[in-house]
Amino acid sequence: MTIQGAIRQAFVEHLKHPRRTMPIWRNDIDALAFEPEGHAGICTVHRLAFRTLLGRVPMPGDCMAYFAAHERAFQAAAAAKISRRGLAPGANFHLTSRDAARAIRVAQRHELC
């Protein structure tokens, strides 16, 4: 399965299941943390990734707002990375700006269909 296929599949699965918990901002690592659906570990997205996505240096609130606006894509990116890397059920991991941007592009194309 291609990365785009895995993201699409994860996006569709995300639509079927509500979020488990709210994301939080972790000052100690300067990153947003959330629990990917169907995974016991924590996924983090560093502020530098949001800087690339937003095109400016964001405050934590900016990162939280961007995540909220694109949550389905972030969940899909996390699911794709879990699948692609074969991560253990409780493994913690991070998303890069590239992971998120790819999923956001796929989600935007999917919403246009």
PyMOL commands that set and color helices and strands:
alter all, ss='L'
color gray80, all
select helices_A, chain A and resi 3-16+47-54+60-69+71-85+97-112
alter helices_A, ss='H'
color red, helices_A
select strands_A, chain A and resi 24-26+31-34+43-46+93-95
alter strands_A, ss='S'
color yellow, strands_A
deselect
rebuild
show_as cartoon
